[in-house]
Amino acid sequence: MQTLTQNTSTVVQDCLDHTLFPWAKQAGFKPLEIDYAQGVHFYTTDGKKYLDFSSQLINMNIGHGNAEILKAVTEQMQRFSFVTPASAYELKAELGKKLAAIAPGNLNKVFYTVGGAEANENAIKIARLVTGRHKIITLYQSYHGATYGAIALSGDPRKFPVDKSLMPHVVHIENPHFYRCPWGTTNEETCKEKALEQLERVIKYEGEENIAAILLEGESGTSGCLKYPKGYWKGVSAIAKKYGILTISDEVMSGFGRTGKWFGVENHGACPDIMTMAKGITGGYLPLGAVMVNDEIAAFFNHHVLPLGLTNAAHPVCLAAALAAIKVYETGGLLENATKMGDYIEQHLFEIQKHHPSVGDVRITGLLGCLELVKNKNTREPMAPFNAKAGEMEAMNKLSARLNESGLFTILRWNYLFVAPPLIINREAADHGLTIIDEALELTDKYCK
Ligand SMILES: Cc1ncc(COP(=O)(O)O)c(C=O)c1O
């Protein structure tokens, strides 16, 4: 048993005694004790109100406490809570049609999973089965989930603790991140060309006949919203086509209006062969993931067994939440609001960047964004390095504590401060959050050289 302080409530203490909390050393971990949540806010049991500037884990896209979801879920549970995923029923028919309508190109068939990681794992199984090849190419600065296969797909250092036993046959390449371009240019076009040249070289080195798929996030998320250069996604698609490789867009974070489009890849005029999704598919209300495949891939399984399945795939209650959430996105004009408020927030972040020496880069697409903090704008020395150790996080920890004190909840990772509020956010709430961030950045400015 670990005792935090004399003020720790019984609830928090019981949670600490009997729960392993994710991605954290358990000793000293201080979870917030949540009371309730509504709209873009949540409240802790000590009566404090927090503005949710990261939509929790960038999944509560339609905000908290939506009555439409509650109604749909309750009605579904009254009808039936669970039937085998091999069943057909009206809700499944409607949701399938809806997903096919909002997905780009000829992505018309869906295989449901329980979350994002399983969606990616099943997507690569599909790609391997269809192509008869085994290797998957992904980016170093990417995250695709925490299950064994998905963490191997991720270039993210969250994979290091399980490095010894990772799924084989994943090849990572450099990101075309032109703020810190690996090829030493700050020119977007050149960075893109160099990245595509590297991709094609790696395909040759690895053997084109061995590569099943290239998997990219539709729009980069927790790796720092590293914007793809214009034409990058299209360039990747063209190279993939040339070598008979499938493209998979991971839309787990960038899907469902987060970037102002239904799916992040649509910002790049490209259409993948396979798309994975989760998080916002139910507005974050219930766990659900999905893999959508194009007509050619779907046709392959007309005459080959689909060797995939999960007990809770296509859980009817989760499907009900998904159908209701999609209606909320549509009737609430949430994609339009994400674009409008994203532009508004972006302009304010640029202003903030001008008068804070610690704000090196501002990257936001719709409402998927982050600030990259630096110690020096010229050298771009990061405020905390890539994969920072606890001792290297002093400035960022101070910033985090200040934001918390001021009632702003968001994700901070290394030298990134994420700005990804629910898509229902209005100007008043956005201004409030931006003011808190603006004031708190004085703390990191003090670390600038
Ligand atoms: C791009 C991306 N893919 C996959 C995942 C994994 O999703 P889940 O945590 O639902 O398994 C995440 C989670 O943050 C993600 O951001």
The ligand as an SDF file (V2000), in Angstrom:
LIG
                    3D

 16 16  0  0  0  0  0  0  0  0999 V2000
   -3.0170    6.9840  -33.9040 C   0  0  0  0  0  0  0  0  0  0  0  0
   -3.3850    5.9840  -32.8630 C   0  0  0  0  0  0  0  0  0  0  0  0
   -3.5470    4.7010  -33.2200 N   0  0  0  0  0  0  0  0  0  0  0  0
   -3.9040    3.7510  -32.3350 C   0  0  0  0  0  0  0  0  0  0  0  0
   -4.0980    4.0630  -31.0080 C   0  0  0  0  0  0  0  0  0  0  0  0
   -4.4650    2.9870  -30.0260 C   0  0  0  0  0  0  0  0  0  0  0  0
   -5.8100    3.0430  -29.7390 O   0  0  0  0  0  0  0  0  0  0  0  0
   -6.3690    2.2780  -28.4450 P   0  0  0  0  0  0  0  0  0  0  0  0
   -5.7320    2.9370  -27.2660 O   0  0  0  0  0  0  0  0  0  0  0  0
   -7.8540    2.4520  -28.5510 O   0  0  0  0  0  0  0  0  0  0  0  0
   -5.9810    0.8540  -28.5640 O   0  0  0  0  0  0  0  0  0  0  0  0
   -3.9470    5.3950  -30.5820 C   0  0  0  0  0  0  0  0  0  0  0  0
   -4.1480    5.7610  -29.1780 C   0  0  0  0  0  0  0  0  0  0  0  0
   -3.8820    6.8420  -28.7340 O   0  0  0  0  0  0  0  0  0  0  0  0
   -3.5730    6.3780  -31.5350 C   0  0  0  0  0  0  0  0  0  0  0  0
   -3.3960    7.6510  -31.1860 O   0  0  0  0  0  0  0  0  0  0  0  0
  1  2  1  0
  2  3  1  0
  2 15  2  0
  3  4  2  0
  4  5  1  0
  5  6  1  0
  5 12  2  0
  6  7  1  0
  7  8  1  0
  8  9  2  0
  8 10  1  0
  8 11  1  0
 12 13  1  0
 12 15  1  0
 13 14  2  0
 15 16  1  0
M  END
$$$$
